[in-house]
Amino acid sequence: MTKTHVVTAQHASRGFTLIEVGVWVGIFTFVILAIVMTVLYFYRTNTYTIDQASAVSSAQRGVEKMIRIIREAAYASNGAYPIVSIAAHDLVFYADVDTDPFIERMHYYLAGTTLYEGVLEPSGDPPTYSGTETSFPLSTYVHNLDQGTTTFAYFDKNGILVSDLAKVADVRFITVNLIVNVDPIRLPNQIMLRSSAAMRNLK
């Protein structure tokens, strides 16, 4: 009888140990999964925040550069009027952007989610503006097109919106709007950048 009681006690002790191990394994697994999920969440959140901040900073630099050049719009080296063409997402004008004695033709345009700057140097004597402009991205993650927001708006000397885009001679003041978001599906919401410039050399 004594031997039987000992065996039973041993079996009971082993059963309790297995249950205890199972519980601790479950708790440990849950804790590890919770930690991993938390790390992944913060990583994804911080990655988005960093990417968004970088995109906004890049767009701000691009807008500042563009506004500075728009202010310096000038008559072309061949005597052409400073503004070539205007559109909701496309602007072409002349300005001196380097140290040479010639005036460059500047082209700012939105294609997809990228705002580009195009530069065309004059050539020949008398100077002419022909050939292919050199373009490069100025700002990325720009969502004006899918958000239905115009990139450029144009105003006359009285501050009235120029609705007839063929009347380039009426333009004296330009506003720039950029909606920036590295991932429109995720929060936080997009950032709107706004700036403006008066074309100083227009008469």
PyMOL commands that set and color helices and strands:
alter all, ss='L'
color gray80, all
select helices_A, chain A and resi 2-71+144-147+168-170
alter helices_A, ss='H'
color red, helices_A
select strands_A, chain A and resi 83-86+90-95+104-111+114-120+134-139+152-155+173-180+191-198
alter strands_A, ss='S'
color yellow, strands_A
deselect
rebuild
show_as cartoon
